[in-house]
């Protein structure tokens, strides 16, 4: 029975994650990464982020890029992989990887409101500083490997051209980024429902009741459960995977029926994910949100531009690169989320709070360790942190946890290793752990001094 409990926790974490977080953030991110890799000339990336770019340009550019993108830890992965493959230096790529999820503007604002501006501002400032410092250190340690990698990229892309980016590519990329932002920004104009359509069917309430039992929500562990809409979206994700396998696996050679079918299914799924469906009584209410209308308009313009402005081989290369990133990253993501769900069951949150009740170096390290094994999606980690604070966690270890959580989840470590290798990832993990632990400890000492 205990095994079944662990299995249910892992499946529940994976199901709630897929239903709530993959579609509107991760899918567009993969297409953005594919565009970066396939459509942007190598010189356009290396000019600002490459090893040959001045350090006072490349690292601030990566940090600012992370701040502007303001994405979660899973969404930054394909973007990180895309620029690294295209020729960005290891250091700036690491900086983008660290800063992007660490200073998500929504998470920072939420942190300030729920926990305090002291934690929020420390999180912003330290994330920017640490992102640059960690990037510089990792790049310096592996400078010989990086020189060889960059030389190989230059040799293989010797005839890329002058690095100028055509206007159509900027528009194409901008629309993809707009699709990502429209789906993830939590502002009233996007989340409000403007048209509500009643849907009848007694089976809906029964199905939702069954889902509530099969995948129970757990606020303590950040598991949101699975709604009826989420269940349908998971089915759509499975169908996307199957059709993409047949339609995109060799799309660099030619389009086929499954290529078009999978892209149509992706578009439909993004629109369905933008709806607000509330099951109530014998039916449901389907709300057409601002997010739905925004996604519909953006996707329509996007596909028109892709069809009218780009050659077939350009779209084929973009789709093939997108599929390559999906194959590389998604298996690690699924395994990591599933494993994290099991770990949550094995390690009760009360253990962590009892170990991190004082501001010691060991307590701060426990805060970092908790961020490794107990991943919570962006925004969810804030109420979780508030819960730990109310249970007695010291503010120093709390900051250490918030600094480490977006960076060192199990799936993030696995994916990073698949992109840059085990040795570079190991150093990155050690540095993030060390910097976060010391930062939390010093922050706690400053607070103690201020109070005294």
PAMIPA-637575 format. One record per residue (C-alpha): residue in three letters; z, x, y. Coordinates in Angstrom, 3 decimals. Each point is the difference from the previous one (the first is absolute). Layout:
// residues N
+------+----------+----------+----------+
| rest |        z |        x |        y |
+------+----------+----------+----------+
|  ALA |        Z |        X |        Y |
...
+------+----------+----------+----------+
***
This chain:
// residues 452
+------+----------+----------+----------+
| rest |        z |        x |        y |
+------+----------+----------+----------+
|  UNK |    0.000 |    0.000 |    0.000 |
|  UNK |    0.752 |    2.881 |    2.357 |
|  UNK |   -3.497 |    1.364 |   -0.621 |
|  UNK |   -1.488 |   -3.370 |    0.928 |
|  UNK |    2.043 |    0.027 |    3.207 |
|  UNK |   -1.396 |    3.403 |    0.941 |
|  UNK |   -3.516 |   -1.125 |   -0.892 |
|  UNK |    0.361 |   -3.143 |    2.106 |
|  UNK |    1.240 |    2.065 |    2.927 |
|  UNK |   -2.999 |    2.344 |   -0.238 |
|  UNK |   -2.507 |   -2.816 |   -0.392 |
|  UNK |    1.699 |   -1.978 |    2.776 |
|  UNK |   -0.169 |    2.913 |    2.416 |
|  UNK |   -3.661 |    0.590 |   -0.838 |
|  UNK |   -0.970 |   -3.674 |    0.227 |
|  UNK |    1.765 |   -0.594 |    3.314 |
|  UNK |   -1.503 |    3.211 |    1.398 |
|  UNK |   -3.543 |   -0.923 |   -1.006 |
|  UNK |    0.355 |   -3.540 |    1.297 |
|  UNK |    1.474 |    0.943 |    3.354 |
|  UNK |   -1.163 |    3.459 |    1.018 |
|  UNK |   -3.230 |    1.159 |   -1.600 |
|  UNK |   -2.705 |   -2.302 |    1.270 |
|  UNK |    0.109 |   -0.028 |    3.784 |
|  UNK |    1.147 |    3.595 |    0.434 |
|  UNK |   -1.039 |    2.098 |   -2.980 |
|  UNK |   -3.474 |   -1.378 |   -0.724 |
|  UNK |   -1.242 |    0.543 |    3.590 |
|  UNK |    1.617 |    3.445 |   -0.060 |
|  UNK |   -2.097 |    1.000 |   -3.021 |
|  UNK |   -3.184 |   -1.120 |    1.741 |
|  UNK |    1.040 |    1.947 |    3.120 |
|  UNK |    0.622 |    3.112 |   -2.125 |
|  UNK |   -3.408 |   -0.453 |   -1.602 |
|  UNK |   -1.618 |   -0.211 |    3.429 |
|  UNK |    1.793 |    3.152 |    1.165 |
|  UNK |   -1.193 |    1.870 |   -3.069 |
|  UNK |   -3.571 |   -1.314 |   -0.192 |
|  UNK |   -1.114 |   -0.713 |    3.567 |
|  UNK |    1.858 |    2.408 |    2.277 |
|  UNK |   -1.502 |    3.507 |    0.197 |
|  UNK |    2.299 |    2.749 |   -1.190 |
|  UNK |   -0.115 |    1.657 |    3.407 |
|  UNK |    1.356 |   -3.144 |    1.646 |
|  UNK |    3.184 |    0.315 |   -2.078 |
|  UNK |    0.374 |    3.773 |    0.059 |
|  UNK |   -0.589 |    0.174 |    3.761 |
|  UNK |    3.411 |   -1.542 |    0.646 |
|  UNK |    1.859 |    0.243 |   -3.337 |
|  UNK |   -1.566 |    2.969 |   -1.775 |
|  UNK |    1.450 |    3.452 |   -0.621 |
|  UNK |   -2.204 |    1.470 |    2.709 |
|  UNK |    1.166 |   -2.478 |    2.640 |
|  UNK |    2.672 |    1.262 |    2.423 |
|  UNK |    3.460 |   -0.881 |   -1.285 |
|  UNK |    0.952 |   -1.540 |    3.339 |
|  UNK |   -2.848 |   -2.476 |   -0.541 |
|  UNK |    0.014 |   -0.657 |   -3.765 |
|  UNK |    3.695 |   -0.748 |   -0.516 |
|  UNK |    0.501 |   -2.242 |    3.063 |
|  UNK |   -3.264 |   -1.776 |   -0.927 |
|  UNK |    1.327 |   -0.660 |   -3.509 |
|  UNK |    3.386 |   -1.161 |    1.328 |
|  UNK |   -1.587 |   -2.296 |    2.577 |
|  UNK |   -2.401 |   -1.280 |   -2.642 |
|  UNK |    2.945 |   -0.885 |   -2.220 |
|  UNK |    1.724 |   -1.774 |    2.853 |
|  UNK |   -3.117 |   -1.998 |    0.941 |
|  UNK |   -0.725 |   -1.003 |   -3.598 |
|  UNK |    3.642 |   -0.980 |   -0.599 |
|  UNK |   -0.589 |   -0.898 |   -3.647 |
|  UNK |    2.284 |   -0.196 |   -3.011 |
|  UNK |    0.482 |    2.772 |   -2.547 |
|  UNK |   -2.493 |   -1.444 |   -2.486 |
|  UNK |   -2.694 |   -0.637 |    2.622 |
|  UNK |    0.156 |    3.544 |    1.391 |
|  UNK |   -0.817 |    1.482 |   -3.409 |
|  UNK |   -3.738 |   -0.755 |   -0.139 |
|  UNK |   -0.336 |    1.015 |    3.669 |
|  UNK |    1.787 |    3.287 |   -0.710 |
|  UNK |   -2.199 |    0.633 |   -3.046 |
|  UNK |   -3.123 |   -0.829 |    2.017 |
|  UNK |    0.543 |    2.461 |    2.841 |
|  UNK |    1.240 |    2.729 |   -2.351 |
|  UNK |   -3.112 |   -0.261 |   -2.162 |
|  UNK |   -2.199 |    0.037 |    3.081 |
|  UNK |    1.380 |    3.314 |    1.233 |
|  UNK |    3.193 |   -0.670 |    1.956 |
|  UNK |    2.483 |    2.851 |   -0.205 |
|  UNK |    2.930 |   -0.384 |   -2.392 |
|  UNK |    2.521 |    0.193 |    2.848 |
|  UNK |   -1.485 |   -2.731 |    2.226 |
|  UNK |   -0.638 |   -2.177 |   -3.081 |
|  UNK |    3.664 |    0.352 |   -0.997 |
|  UNK |    1.028 |   -0.865 |    3.565 |
|  UNK |   -2.074 |   -3.188 |   -0.123 |
|  UNK |    1.446 |   -0.810 |   -3.429 |
|  UNK |    3.573 |    0.339 |    1.293 |
|  UNK |   -0.322 |   -1.558 |    3.439 |
|  UNK |   -2.182 |   -3.024 |   -0.872 |
|  UNK |    2.535 |   -2.075 |   -1.963 |
|  UNK |    3.067 |    1.565 |    1.636 |
|  UNK |   -0.653 |   -1.391 |    3.479 |
|  UNK |   -1.613 |   -3.327 |   -0.772 |
|  UNK |    0.483 |   -1.760 |    3.330 |
|  UNK |    1.136 |   -3.235 |   -1.636 |
|  UNK |    2.545 |    1.803 |   -2.167 |
|  UNK |    1.346 |    1.966 |    2.971 |
|  UNK |    0.342 |   -3.143 |    2.124 |
|  UNK |    1.676 |   -1.830 |   -2.869 |
|  UNK |    2.333 |    2.949 |   -0.546 |
|  UNK |    1.062 |   -0.080 |    3.653 |
|  UNK |    0.755 |   -3.707 |   -0.096 |
|  UNK |    1.735 |   -0.144 |   -3.390 |
|  UNK |    1.796 |    3.355 |   -0.201 |
|  UNK |    0.047 |    1.534 |    3.465 |
|  UNK |   -2.148 |    1.928 |    2.432 |
|  UNK |    1.808 |    3.235 |   -0.833 |
|  UNK |   -1.408 |   -0.081 |   -3.536 |
|  UNK |   -3.397 |   -1.266 |    1.192 |
|  UNK |   -0.509 |    2.718 |    2.629 |
|  UNK |    1.289 |    2.724 |   -2.316 |
|  UNK |   -2.466 |   -1.214 |   -2.615 |
|  UNK |   -2.939 |    0.245 |    2.418 |
|  UNK |    0.827 |    3.388 |    1.514 |
|  UNK |    0.997 |    1.695 |   -3.251 |
|  UNK |   -3.008 |   -1.372 |   -1.888 |
|  UNK |   -2.395 |    1.476 |    2.562 |
|  UNK |    1.792 |    3.360 |    0.036 |
|  UNK |    0.464 |    0.199 |   -3.764 |
|  UNK |   -3.591 |   -1.097 |   -0.681 |
|  UNK |   -1.337 |    2.953 |    1.976 |
|  UNK |    2.554 |    2.502 |   -1.311 |
|  UNK |   -0.497 |   -0.950 |   -3.650 |
|  UNK |   -3.771 |    0.100 |    0.412 |
|  UNK |    0.157 |    3.483 |    1.559 |
|  UNK |    2.270 |    1.365 |   -2.733 |
|  UNK |   -2.013 |   -1.394 |   -2.918 |
|  UNK |   -3.262 |    1.240 |    1.539 |
|  UNK |    1.449 |    3.485 |    0.558 |
|  UNK |    1.376 |    0.323 |   -3.550 |
|  UNK |   -3.321 |   -1.026 |   -1.552 |
|  UNK |   -2.259 |    1.613 |    2.614 |
|  UNK |   -1.995 |    2.003 |   -2.592 |
|  UNK |   -0.715 |   -3.086 |   -2.105 |
|  UNK |   -1.017 |   -1.854 |    3.147 |
|  UNK |   -2.401 |    2.732 |    1.087 |
|  UNK |   -1.735 |   -0.220 |   -3.378 |
|  UNK |   -0.154 |   -3.807 |    0.112 |
|  UNK |   -1.425 |   -0.082 |    3.523 |
|  UNK |   -2.573 |    2.671 |   -0.878 |
|  UNK |   -1.117 |   -2.102 |   -2.983 |
|  UNK |   -0.311 |   -3.096 |    2.178 |
|  UNK |   -2.042 |    1.884 |    2.583 |
|  UNK |   -2.290 |    1.352 |   -2.696 |
|  UNK |   -0.558 |   -3.376 |   -1.654 |
|  UNK |   -0.557 |   -1.791 |    3.348 |
|  UNK |   -2.031 |    2.738 |    1.647 |
|  UNK |   -2.691 |   -2.383 |    1.197 |
|  UNK |    2.131 |   -2.845 |    1.338 |
|  UNK |   -1.371 |    0.381 |    3.526 |
|  UNK |    1.612 |    0.356 |    3.396 |
|  UNK |    2.930 |   -2.308 |   -0.699 |
|  UNK |   -0.999 |   -2.714 |    2.456 |
|  UNK |    1.079 |   -3.493 |   -1.046 |
|  UNK |   -2.555 |   -2.760 |    0.510 |
|  UNK |    1.051 |   -3.057 |    1.994 |
|  UNK |   -0.617 |   -2.275 |   -2.986 |
|  UNK |    2.551 |    1.992 |   -2.025 |
|  UNK |    2.637 |   -0.395 |    2.718 |
|  UNK |   -0.611 |   -3.758 |    0.096 |
|  UNK |    0.047 |   -0.194 |   -3.806 |
|  UNK |    3.258 |    1.975 |   -0.148 |
|  UNK |    1.528 |   -1.985 |    2.878 |
|  UNK |   -0.668 |   -3.299 |   -1.764 |
|  UNK |    1.608 |    1.307 |   -3.186 |
|  UNK |    3.044 |    1.100 |    1.977 |
|  UNK |    0.110 |   -3.401 |    1.725 |
|  UNK |   -0.035 |   -1.720 |   -3.414 |
|  UNK |    3.000 |    2.136 |   -0.995 |
|  UNK |    1.929 |   -0.712 |    3.216 |
|  UNK |   -0.780 |   -3.725 |    0.023 |
|  UNK |    1.361 |   -0.270 |   -3.516 |
|  UNK |    3.177 |    1.993 |    0.546 |
|  UNK |    1.179 |   -0.636 |    3.563 |
|  UNK |    2.873 |   -2.480 |    0.016 |
|  UNK |   -0.518 |   -1.680 |    3.361 |
|  UNK |    0.061 |   -3.691 |    0.739 |
|  UNK |   -3.643 |   -0.419 |    0.950 |
|  UNK |   -0.962 |    1.260 |   -3.476 |
|  UNK |    2.787 |   -1.416 |   -2.167 |
|  UNK |    0.163 |   -3.502 |    1.511 |
|  UNK |   -1.813 |   -2.831 |   -1.808 |
|  UNK |   -2.421 |   -1.944 |    2.193 |
|  UNK |   -1.366 |   -2.426 |   -2.595 |
|  UNK |    2.098 |   -1.314 |   -2.894 |
|  UNK |   -1.776 |   -1.499 |   -2.981 |
|  UNK |    2.067 |   -1.957 |   -2.584 |
|  UNK |   -0.844 |    0.687 |   -3.640 |
|  UNK |    1.253 |   -2.382 |   -2.685 |
|  UNK |    0.865 |    0.909 |   -3.556 |
|  UNK |    3.287 |   -0.336 |   -1.855 |
|  UNK |   -0.771 |    3.087 |   -2.074 |
|  UNK |    0.482 |    2.204 |    3.068 |
|  UNK |    3.719 |   -0.632 |    0.251 |
|  UNK |    0.443 |    0.565 |   -3.736 |
|  UNK |   -2.005 |    3.216 |    0.137 |
|  UNK |    2.046 |    1.296 |    2.942 |
|  UNK |    3.244 |   -0.850 |   -1.799 |
|  UNK |   -1.194 |    1.968 |   -3.033 |
|  UNK |   -0.944 |    2.981 |    2.200 |
|  UNK |    3.438 |   -0.074 |    1.650 |
|  UNK |    1.576 |    0.396 |   -3.461 |
|  UNK |   -2.549 |    2.481 |   -1.401 |
|  UNK |    0.002 |    2.250 |    3.084 |
|  UNK |    3.233 |   -0.753 |    1.856 |
|  UNK |    0.403 |    1.149 |    3.572 |
|  UNK |    2.764 |    2.513 |    0.605 |
|  UNK |    0.812 |    0.656 |    3.653 |
|  UNK |    2.415 |    2.788 |   -0.947 |
|  UNK |   -2.816 |    1.980 |   -1.628 |
|  UNK |   -2.729 |   -1.094 |    2.417 |
|  UNK |   -1.879 |   -1.979 |   -2.682 |
|  UNK |   -1.688 |   -2.916 |    1.726 |
|  UNK |   -0.990 |   -1.950 |   -3.086 |
|  UNK |   -3.460 |   -1.452 |   -0.580 |
|  UNK |   -1.310 |   -3.140 |    1.656 |
|  UNK |   -2.674 |   -2.196 |   -1.543 |
|  UNK |   -2.447 |    1.436 |    2.527 |
|  UNK |    1.110 |    3.503 |   -0.995 |
|  UNK |   -0.642 |   -0.758 |   -3.670 |
|  UNK |   -3.569 |   -1.053 |    0.769 |
|  UNK |   -0.477 |    3.155 |    2.066 |
|  UNK |    1.175 |    2.163 |   -2.903 |
|  UNK |   -2.631 |   -1.684 |   -2.178 |
|  UNK |   -2.568 |    0.764 |    2.699 |
|  UNK |    1.090 |    3.654 |    0.024 |
|  UNK |   -0.555 |    0.186 |   -3.749 |
|  UNK |   -3.458 |   -1.557 |    0.391 |
|  UNK |   -0.812 |    2.436 |    2.818 |
|  UNK |    0.941 |    2.904 |   -2.276 |
|  UNK |   -2.210 |   -1.244 |   -2.830 |
|  UNK |   -3.025 |   -0.825 |    2.152 |
|  UNK |    0.356 |    3.218 |    2.012 |
|  UNK |    0.020 |    2.021 |   -3.215 |
|  UNK |   -3.401 |   -1.411 |   -0.923 |
|  UNK |   -1.314 |   -0.198 |    3.567 |
|  UNK |    1.296 |    3.119 |    1.763 |
|  UNK |    0.442 |    2.588 |   -2.738 |
|  UNK |   -3.655 |    1.035 |    0.366 |
|  UNK |   -0.762 |   -1.555 |    3.366 |
|  UNK |   -1.099 |    3.428 |    1.261 |
|  UNK |   -3.030 |   -0.382 |   -2.268 |
|  UNK |   -0.857 |   -3.645 |    0.654 |
|  UNK |    1.365 |   -3.435 |    0.855 |
|  UNK |    0.245 |   -2.630 |   -2.714 |
|  UNK |    1.179 |   -3.590 |   -0.250 |
|  UNK |    3.615 |    1.042 |   -0.479 |
|  UNK |   -0.114 |    2.139 |    3.147 |
|  UNK |   -0.712 |   -3.018 |    2.159 |
|  UNK |    2.349 |   -2.225 |   -1.998 |
|  UNK |    2.950 |    2.393 |    0.369 |
|  UNK |   -0.538 |    0.372 |    3.768 |
|  UNK |   -0.213 |   -3.769 |    0.378 |
|  UNK |    3.194 |   -0.337 |   -1.996 |
|  UNK |    1.759 |    2.562 |    2.214 |
|  UNK |   -1.046 |   -1.935 |    3.107 |
|  UNK |    1.135 |   -3.327 |   -1.446 |
|  UNK |    3.310 |    1.472 |   -1.136 |
|  UNK |    0.780 |    1.421 |    3.452 |
|  UNK |   -0.622 |   -3.431 |    1.502 |
|  UNK |    2.210 |   -1.711 |   -2.590 |
|  UNK |    2.748 |    2.531 |    0.632 |
|  UNK |   -0.108 |   -0.889 |    3.704 |
|  UNK |    0.928 |   -3.616 |   -0.639 |
|  UNK |    3.570 |   -1.283 |    0.190 |
|  UNK |    0.618 |   -2.136 |   -3.074 |
|  UNK |    3.351 |   -1.776 |   -0.340 |
|  UNK |    0.753 |   -1.883 |   -3.208 |
|  UNK |    2.126 |   -3.071 |    0.643 |
|  UNK |    0.786 |   -2.895 |   -2.300 |
|  UNK |   -3.055 |   -1.347 |   -1.788 |
|  UNK |   -2.515 |    2.155 |    1.830 |
|  UNK |   -0.479 |    2.679 |    2.587 |
|  UNK |   -0.994 |    0.541 |    3.615 |
|  UNK |   -2.764 |    2.521 |    0.662 |
|  UNK |    0.194 |    1.410 |    3.515 |
|  UNK |   -3.031 |    1.554 |    1.673 |
|  UNK |    1.630 |    2.802 |    1.955 |
|  UNK |   -1.212 |    2.109 |    2.876 |
|  UNK |   -0.205 |    2.794 |   -2.567 |
|  UNK |   -2.448 |   -2.077 |   -2.063 |
|  UNK |   -2.300 |   -0.676 |    2.957 |
|  UNK |    0.170 |    3.647 |    1.126 |
|  UNK |   -0.838 |    1.295 |   -3.473 |
|  UNK |   -2.859 |   -2.503 |   -0.359 |
|  UNK |   -1.608 |    1.077 |    3.280 |
|  UNK |    0.530 |    3.727 |   -0.577 |
|  UNK |   -1.292 |   -0.038 |   -3.578 |
|  UNK |   -3.063 |   -2.010 |    1.026 |
|  UNK |   -0.924 |    2.514 |    2.715 |
|  UNK |    0.825 |    2.897 |   -2.309 |
|  UNK |   -2.353 |   -1.056 |   -2.791 |
|  UNK |   -2.782 |   -0.895 |    2.448 |
|  UNK |    0.197 |    3.467 |    1.540 |
|  UNK |    0.146 |    1.651 |   -3.434 |
|  UNK |   -3.127 |   -1.912 |   -1.053 |
|  UNK |   -2.016 |    0.361 |    3.206 |
|  UNK |    0.949 |    3.442 |    1.338 |
|  UNK |    0.480 |    2.196 |   -3.077 |
|  UNK |   -2.348 |    1.311 |   -2.619 |
|  UNK |    0.654 |   -0.976 |   -3.586 |
|  UNK |    0.933 |    3.552 |   -1.032 |
|  UNK |    2.657 |    0.168 |    2.760 |
|  UNK |    1.710 |   -3.152 |   -1.235 |
|  UNK |   -0.272 |    1.211 |   -3.580 |
|  UNK |    1.694 |    3.290 |    0.856 |
|  UNK |    2.743 |   -1.811 |    1.942 |
|  UNK |    0.709 |   -2.387 |   -2.877 |
|  UNK |   -0.024 |    2.778 |   -2.577 |
|  UNK |    2.514 |    2.057 |    1.994 |
|  UNK |    2.168 |   -3.101 |    0.428 |
|  UNK |   -0.055 |   -0.628 |   -3.758 |
|  UNK |    0.784 |    3.660 |   -0.682 |
|  UNK |    3.147 |   -0.200 |    2.138 |
|  UNK |    1.029 |   -3.219 |   -1.735 |
|  UNK |   -0.300 |    1.595 |   -3.431 |
|  UNK |    1.947 |    3.037 |    1.143 |
|  UNK |    2.869 |   -1.764 |    1.763 |
|  UNK |    0.565 |   -3.490 |   -1.415 |
|  UNK |    1.162 |    1.044 |   -3.524 |
|  UNK |    2.714 |    2.219 |    1.495 |
|  UNK |    0.970 |   -2.763 |    2.412 |
|  UNK |    0.410 |   -2.565 |   -2.775 |
|  UNK |    1.983 |    2.355 |   -2.225 |
|  UNK |    2.234 |    1.026 |    2.920 |
|  UNK |    0.812 |   -3.550 |    1.095 |
|  UNK |    0.703 |   -1.073 |   -3.590 |
|  UNK |    2.280 |    3.012 |   -0.593 |
|  UNK |    1.816 |   -0.647 |    3.268 |
|  UNK |    0.717 |   -3.569 |   -1.071 |
|  UNK |    1.650 |    1.274 |   -3.186 |
|  UNK |    2.021 |    2.601 |    1.902 |
|  UNK |    1.286 |   -2.725 |    2.324 |
|  UNK |    1.441 |   -1.734 |   -3.042 |
|  UNK |    1.557 |    3.223 |   -1.302 |
|  UNK |    1.548 |    1.124 |    3.303 |
|  UNK |    1.880 |   -2.777 |    1.846 |
|  UNK |   -0.101 |    0.248 |    3.781 |
|  UNK |    3.813 |   -0.037 |    0.128 |
|  UNK |    0.033 |    3.435 |   -1.652 |
|  UNK |   -2.074 |    1.430 |    2.805 |
|  UNK |    2.128 |   -1.505 |    2.742 |
|  UNK |    3.196 |    1.263 |   -1.611 |
|  UNK |   -1.440 |    3.524 |   -0.212 |
|  UNK |   -1.288 |   -0.046 |    3.591 |
|  UNK |    3.023 |   -1.458 |    1.759 |
|  UNK |    0.834 |    3.231 |    1.819 |
|  UNK |   -2.108 |    2.395 |    2.033 |
|  UNK |   -0.190 |    3.040 |   -2.281 |
|  UNK |   -3.008 |    2.059 |   -1.027 |
|  UNK |    0.304 |   -1.381 |   -3.521 |
|  UNK |    0.198 |   -3.574 |    1.280 |
|  UNK |   -3.117 |    0.540 |    2.093 |
|  UNK |   -1.787 |    1.444 |   -3.013 |
|  UNK |    0.902 |   -3.146 |   -1.942 |
|  UNK |   -1.580 |   -1.992 |    2.809 |
|  UNK |   -3.190 |    2.017 |   -0.440 |
|  UNK |    0.137 |   -0.368 |   -3.785 |
|  UNK |    0.319 |   -3.746 |    0.371 |
|  UNK |   -3.190 |    0.015 |    2.059 |
|  UNK |   -1.731 |    1.787 |   -2.899 |
|  UNK |    0.962 |   -2.286 |   -2.868 |
|  UNK |    0.378 |   -3.350 |    1.790 |
|  UNK |   -3.189 |   -0.547 |    1.997 |
|  UNK |   -0.123 |   -2.993 |    2.343 |
|  UNK |   -3.170 |   -1.087 |    1.813 |
|  UNK |   -0.276 |    0.524 |    3.752 |
|  UNK |    2.242 |   -2.415 |    1.961 |
|  UNK |    1.918 |   -0.868 |   -3.182 |
|  UNK |    1.889 |    3.295 |    0.172 |
|  UNK |    1.547 |   -1.053 |    3.324 |
|  UNK |    1.996 |   -3.031 |   -1.220 |
|  UNK |    0.856 |    2.006 |   -3.115 |
|  UNK |    1.359 |    2.758 |    2.228 |
|  UNK |    1.934 |   -2.602 |    1.987 |
|  UNK |    1.528 |   -1.224 |   -3.257 |
|  UNK |    1.076 |    3.519 |   -0.946 |
|  UNK |    1.486 |    0.480 |    3.446 |
|  UNK |    2.071 |   -3.163 |   -0.384 |
|  UNK |    1.187 |    1.213 |   -3.420 |
|  UNK |    1.353 |    3.193 |    1.481 |
|  UNK |   -2.831 |    2.544 |    0.065 |
|  UNK |    0.458 |    2.526 |    2.794 |
|  UNK |   -2.660 |    0.063 |    2.731 |
|  UNK |   -0.904 |    3.621 |   -0.770 |
|  UNK |   -1.008 |   -0.656 |   -3.633 |
|  UNK |   -1.632 |   -3.209 |    1.187 |
|  UNK |   -2.306 |    1.996 |    2.289 |
|  UNK |   -0.687 |    2.471 |   -2.833 |
|  UNK |   -1.040 |   -2.919 |   -2.205 |
|  UNK |   -2.270 |   -1.513 |    2.669 |
|  UNK |   -1.688 |    3.370 |    0.588 |
|  UNK |   -0.613 |    0.611 |   -3.706 |
|  UNK |   -0.783 |   -3.491 |   -1.303 |
|  UNK |   -3.587 |   -0.300 |    1.317 |
|  UNK |   -0.849 |    3.540 |   -1.122 |
|  UNK |    1.589 |    0.647 |   -3.371 |
|  UNK |   -0.377 |   -3.100 |   -2.120 |
|  UNK |   -0.995 |    0.660 |   -3.593 |
|  UNK |   -3.534 |   -1.309 |    0.488 |
|  UNK |   -0.477 |    1.985 |    3.223 |
|  UNK |    0.991 |    3.218 |   -1.766 |
|  UNK |   -2.333 |   -0.713 |   -2.921 |
|  UNK |   -2.948 |   -0.789 |    2.260 |
|  UNK |    0.595 |    2.987 |    2.276 |
|  UNK |    0.072 |    2.258 |   -3.060 |
|  UNK |   -3.353 |   -1.387 |   -1.169 |
|  UNK |   -1.533 |    0.839 |    3.396 |
|  UNK |    1.414 |    3.437 |    0.884 |
|  UNK |    1.493 |    1.217 |   -3.278 |
|  UNK |    3.487 |    0.311 |   -1.484 |
|  UNK |    1.103 |    3.202 |    1.753 |
|  UNK |   -0.852 |   -1.207 |    3.510 |
|  UNK |    1.576 |   -3.373 |   -0.733 |
|  UNK |    3.169 |    1.647 |   -1.315 |
|  UNK |    0.393 |    1.992 |    3.220 |
|  UNK |   -0.692 |   -3.126 |    2.077 |
|  UNK |    2.672 |   -1.962 |   -1.894 |
|  UNK |    2.537 |    2.821 |    0.368 |
|  UNK |   -0.630 |    0.322 |    3.740 |
|  UNK |    0.201 |   -3.744 |    0.660 |
|  UNK |    3.229 |   -0.186 |   -2.020 |
|  UNK |    1.510 |    2.994 |    1.800 |
|  UNK |   -1.007 |   -1.086 |    3.492 |
|  UNK |    1.137 |   -3.594 |   -0.540 |
|  UNK |    3.350 |    1.064 |   -1.458 |
|  UNK |    0.792 |    2.417 |    2.818 |
|  UNK |   -1.228 |   -2.448 |    2.653 |
|  UNK |    2.219 |   -2.777 |   -1.335 |
|  UNK |    2.997 |    2.327 |   -0.140 |
|  UNK |   -0.481 |    1.325 |    3.548 |
|  UNK |   -0.614 |   -3.534 |    1.273 |
|  UNK |    3.252 |   -1.126 |   -1.583 |
|  UNK |    1.890 |    2.906 |    1.565 |
|  UNK |   -1.405 |   -0.833 |    3.442 |
|  UNK |    1.130 |   -3.614 |   -0.392 |
|  UNK |    3.469 |    1.133 |   -1.078 |
|  UNK |    0.229 |    2.338 |    3.008 |
|  UNK |   -1.161 |   -2.762 |    2.346 |
|  UNK |    2.636 |   -2.407 |   -1.323 |
|  UNK |    2.808 |    2.568 |    0.229 |
+------+----------+----------+----------+
***
